[in-house]
């Protein structure tokens, strides 16, 4: 599973691919997801940790 930082890097890279058209719904979705996760990084870390734990239990 990706780390929180790796997820943000990937979201940021995808966002940059679409930033030439800021009205594009894909850009807007990526942009807002990136900002929300950045602002709520503690909550996102907890979510990723829980998802990782559940993934490991499933294996």
C-alpha positions in Angstrom: 0.0 0.0 0.0 1.2 3.5 -0.8 2.2 5.8 2.1 0.2 9.0 2.7 3.0 11.0 1.2 3.1 8.8 -1.9 -0.6 9.2 -2.4 -0.3 13.0 -2.2 2.5 13.0 -4.7 0.5 10.9 -7.1 -2.6 13.1 -6.7 -0.4 16.2 -7.2 1.0 14.8 -10.4 -2.4 13.9 -11.8 -3.7 17.4 -10.9 -0.8 19.0 -12.8 -1.7 16.9 -15.9 -5.1 18.6 -16.0 -4.3 22.1 -14.7 -4.2 23.7 -18.2 -8.0 23.7 -18.0 -9.2 24.6 -14.5 -12.8 24.2 -15.6 -12.3 20.6 -16.4 -14.3 18.4 -13.9 -11.4 16.0 -13.6 -9.0 18.8 -12.6 -11.5 20.2 -10.1 -12.0 16.8 -8.5 -8.3 16.1 -8.3 -7.6 19.7 -7.0 -10.2 19.5 -4.3 -9.3 16.0 -3.2 -5.6 17.1 -3.0 -6.5 20.2 -0.9 -8.9 18.3 1.4 -6.4 15.6 2.1 -3.7 18.1 2.7 -5.8 20.0 5.2 -7.0 16.9 6.9 -3.7 15.0 6.8 -4.1 13.6 10.3 -7.5 12.1 9.5 -6.2 10.8 6.2 -3.2 9.2 8.0 -5.6 7.4 10.4 -7.7 6.3 7.4 -4.7 4.9 5.5 -3.4 3.1 8.7 -6.9 1.5 9.2 -7.1 0.5 5.5 -3.6 -1.0 5.7 -4.6 -3.0 8.9 -7.7 -4.3 7.2 -5.8 -5.2 4.1 -3.2 -7.1 6.1 -6.0 -9.0 8.0 -7.6 -10.0 4.7 -4.3 -11.6 3.6 
